[in-house]
């Protein structure tokens, strides 16, 4: 079974090597793809120097949606059975990858979401503003797809071959994580959540600050409702 880690990265020079090495150490059979989203630092060079990853250097900044869709197109082209998203900032834990793989390998789901919120824990928690936004997305998205999804903004997800090919053509570009839940749910994909641990960011800053949280929330909700209004997409 061919497995691919899709890691979008923008200005993650300081941590990208450790991210790659952690996945490689955990499971050498996982191919690692770094999609360098036109970083202004040495992210692409640092990833290539690791010796354990394929690097795609985008010529212009596409944002998280375009970078991840590039990874799906790569996975579809080269016939991967499973692909998973994994952040390039060091917050995800490689040992948790097996939790995402298991429901796919057992054919219990087509999409598996690594959730920080589907069980109580004492580990890293995001800011209050982000947690409020995540709860709102949980209610709205769960109503729209008729399935309770706790962590709609998680960037730690795994997909089977059918989902890979679907998202290679249709992955959302604006606010991809919450929009993708709607897109997948409305098109009949079976989704499950599993609890996964997450670390606090050690380098760089989140793109969503407290000041921008409300503005972001309104824009995401509009994007979600627009996505929900789209007709079911035909698969080729």
C-alpha positions as CSV (number, residue, x, y, z in Angstrom):
1,X,0.0,0.0,0.0
2,X,1.6,3.3,-1.2
3,X,1.4,6.1,1.4
4,X,2.2,9.8,1.0
5,X,2.6,12.6,3.5
6,X,1.6,15.9,1.9
7,X,3.3,18.7,3.8
8,X,2.5,22.3,2.7
9,X,5.2,24.7,3.9
10,X,5.6,28.4,3.9
11,X,8.7,29.9,5.6
12,X,9.3,26.8,7.8
13,X,13.1,26.7,7.3
14,X,13.8,26.3,11.0
15,X,11.6,23.3,11.6
16,X,11.0,21.5,8.2
17,X,14.0,19.2,8.5
18,X,12.9,18.0,11.9
19,X,9.3,17.4,10.6
20,X,10.7,15.3,7.8
21,X,13.0,13.3,10.0
22,X,10.3,12.6,12.5
23,X,8.0,11.1,9.9
24,X,10.9,9.2,8.3
25,X,12.0,7.8,11.6
26,X,8.5,6.7,12.4
27,X,7.9,4.9,9.1
28,X,10.4,4.7,6.3
29,X,7.7,3.3,3.9
30,X,5.9,6.7,3.9
31,X,6.9,8.9,1.0
32,X,7.2,12.5,2.0
33,X,6.2,15.4,-0.3
34,X,7.0,19.0,0.7
35,X,5.0,21.6,-1.2
36,X,7.0,24.8,-0.8
37,X,4.5,27.6,-1.3
38,X,7.0,30.1,-2.7
39,X,8.7,30.7,0.7
40,X,10.9,33.7,1.1
41,X,13.4,31.8,3.2
42,X,15.3,28.5,2.6
43,X,12.3,26.1,3.3
44,X,12.7,24.4,-0.1
45,X,16.5,24.0,0.2
46,X,16.3,22.8,3.8
47,X,13.7,20.2,2.9
48,X,15.8,18.9,0.0
49,X,18.9,18.7,2.2
50,X,17.1,16.2,4.5
51,X,17.5,13.6,1.8
52,X,14.2,12.0,2.8
53,X,11.6,14.1,0.9
54,X,10.5,15.1,-2.6
55,X,10.2,18.9,-2.9
56,X,7.9,20.8,-5.2
57,X,8.8,24.5,-5.2
58,X,5.7,26.5,-6.3
59,X,6.6,29.6,-8.5
60,X,4.1,31.8,-6.7
61,X,2.3,31.7,-3.4
62,X,-1.0,29.8,-3.8
63,X,-2.0,29.6,-0.1
64,X,-2.8,26.5,1.9
65,X,-5.5,25.3,-0.4
66,X,-3.4,25.5,-3.6
67,X,-0.4,23.9,-1.9
68,X,-2.4,21.0,-0.5
69,X,-4.2,20.4,-3.9
70,X,-0.8,20.3,-5.5
71,X,-0.1,17.4,-3.2
72,X,-3.3,15.6,-4.1
73,X,-2.5,16.0,-7.8
74,X,0.9,14.4,-7.2
75,X,-0.7,11.6,-5.2
76,X,-3.3,10.9,-7.9
77,X,-0.7,11.0,-10.7
78,X,1.6,8.5,-8.9
79,X,-1.1,6.1,-7.7
80,X,-0.9,6.5,-4.0
81,X,-3.5,4.4,-2.0
82,X,-3.4,6.7,1.1
83,X,-2.4,10.3,1.4
84,X,-2.4,12.4,4.6
85,X,-2.0,16.1,5.3
86,X,0.6,17.0,7.9
87,X,1.5,20.6,8.9
88,X,5.1,21.8,8.3
89,X,5.3,23.8,11.5
90,X,6.1,20.9,13.8
91,X,2.8,20.8,15.7
92,X,1.7,17.3,14.6
93,X,3.1,14.1,16.1
94,X,4.3,11.4,13.8
95,X,3.4,8.6,16.1
96,X,-0.3,9.6,15.7
97,X,-0.2,8.8,12.0
98,X,-1.1,5.2,12.6
99,X,-4.4,6.3,14.2
100,X,-5.4,8.0,11.0
101,X,-4.3,5.1,8.8
102,X,-6.2,2.4,10.7
103,X,-9.8,3.3,9.7
104,X,-8.7,3.5,6.0
105,X,-6.9,0.2,6.1
106,X,-10.0,-1.4,7.7
107,X,-12.2,0.3,5.0
108,X,-14.2,1.9,7.8
109,X,-13.9,5.4,6.3
110,X,-12.7,7.2,3.3
111,X,-11.5,10.3,5.2
112,X,-10.1,10.4,8.7
113,X,-9.7,13.6,10.6
114,X,-7.2,13.9,13.4
115,X,-9.1,15.8,16.1
116,X,-7.9,17.7,19.1
117,X,-11.4,17.9,20.6
118,X,-13.2,14.6,20.4
119,X,-11.9,13.6,23.9
120,X,-10.7,15.5,27.0
121,X,-7.0,15.8,27.4
122,X,-4.4,17.9,29.2
123,X,-2.2,18.6,26.2
124,X,-1.8,21.7,24.0
125,X,-4.9,23.9,23.5
126,X,-5.3,26.6,21.0
127,X,-6.2,30.2,21.9
128,X,-9.6,31.1,23.3
129,X,-10.6,33.0,20.1
130,X,-9.7,30.0,17.9
131,X,-11.6,27.6,20.2
132,X,-14.7,29.7,20.0
133,X,-14.5,29.8,16.2
134,X,-13.9,26.0,16.1
135,X,-17.1,25.4,18.2
136,X,-19.1,27.5,15.8
137,X,-17.8,25.7,12.8
138,X,-18.6,22.4,14.6
139,X,-22.2,23.3,15.0
140,X,-22.7,24.7,11.5
141,X,-20.8,22.0,9.6
142,X,-22.4,19.2,11.6
143,X,-25.8,20.5,10.7
144,X,-24.9,20.8,7.0
145,X,-23.4,17.4,6.6
146,X,-25.6,15.7,9.2
147,X,-22.5,14.3,10.9
148,X,-20.9,15.5,14.2
149,X,-17.4,16.8,13.3
150,X,-15.6,18.3,16.3
151,X,-12.4,19.6,14.7
152,X,-13.3,21.2,11.3
153,X,-10.1,23.2,11.1
154,X,-7.7,20.3,11.7
155,X,-4.8,20.1,9.2
156,X,-4.1,16.5,10.1
157,X,-6.2,14.3,7.9
158,X,-5.9,11.0,5.9
159,X,-7.6,10.0,2.6
160,X,-8.1,6.9,0.6
161,X,-7.6,6.7,-3.2
162,X,-11.1,7.7,-4.1
163,X,-10.9,10.8,-1.9
164,X,-7.4,11.6,-3.3
165,X,-8.7,11.7,-6.9
166,X,-11.8,13.7,-5.9
167,X,-9.8,16.4,-4.0
168,X,-7.1,16.5,-6.7
169,X,-9.8,18.1,-8.9
170,X,-12.0,19.8,-6.3
171,X,-10.0,20.9,-3.3
172,X,-11.3,24.2,-1.9
173,X,-8.9,27.2,-2.2
174,X,-10.1,29.8,0.3
175,X,-10.6,28.2,3.7
176,X,-9.9,24.6,2.7
177,X,-10.2,22.7,6.0
178,X,-13.7,23.6,7.0
179,X,-14.9,23.9,3.4
180,X,-13.5,20.4,2.6
181,X,-15.7,18.9,5.3
182,X,-18.8,20.3,3.6
183,X,-17.6,19.3,0.1
184,X,-16.8,15.7,1.2
185,X,-19.9,15.3,3.3
186,X,-22.2,16.6,0.6
187,X,-20.7,14.3,-1.9
188,X,-21.2,11.1,0.1
189,X,-17.7,10.4,1.5
190,X,-17.6,8.5,4.8
191,X,-15.7,10.5,7.4
192,X,-14.6,9.6,10.9
193,X,-12.6,11.5,13.6
194,X,-9.9,10.1,15.8
195,X,-8.3,11.8,18.7
196,X,-4.7,12.9,18.0
197,X,-2.2,14.8,20.1
198,X,-0.8,18.1,19.0
199,X,2.2,20.2,20.1
200,X,2.4,24.0,20.6
201,X,4.1,25.8,17.8
202,X,7.8,26.5,18.6
203,X,8.8,28.7,15.6
204,X,6.9,31.2,13.5
205,X,3.4,32.6,14.1
206,X,-0.1,31.4,13.2
207,X,-1.7,33.1,10.2
208,X,-4.9,33.6,12.4
209,X,-4.3,36.1,15.1
210,X,-6.8,37.1,17.8
211,X,-7.3,40.4,16.1
212,X,-8.3,38.8,12.9
213,X,-10.3,35.9,14.4
214,X,-13.8,37.5,14.1
215,X,-13.2,38.7,10.5
216,X,-11.8,35.2,9.6
217,X,-14.8,33.5,11.2
218,X,-17.4,35.6,9.2
219,X,-15.5,34.9,5.9
220,X,-15.2,31.2,6.6
221,X,-18.9,30.9,7.4
222,X,-19.8,32.6,4.2
223,X,-17.5,30.3,2.3
224,X,-19.0,27.3,4.1
225,X,-22.6,28.3,3.1
226,X,-21.6,28.9,-0.5
227,X,-19.9,25.5,-0.6
228,X,-23.1,23.9,0.8
229,X,-25.1,25.4,-2.0
230,X,-23.1,23.8,-4.7
231,X,-24.7,20.8,-6.4
232,X,-23.2,17.3,-5.9
233,X,-20.1,16.9,-8.1
234,X,-19.8,14.1,-10.6
235,X,-16.8,11.8,-10.1
236,X,-14.9,10.7,-13.2
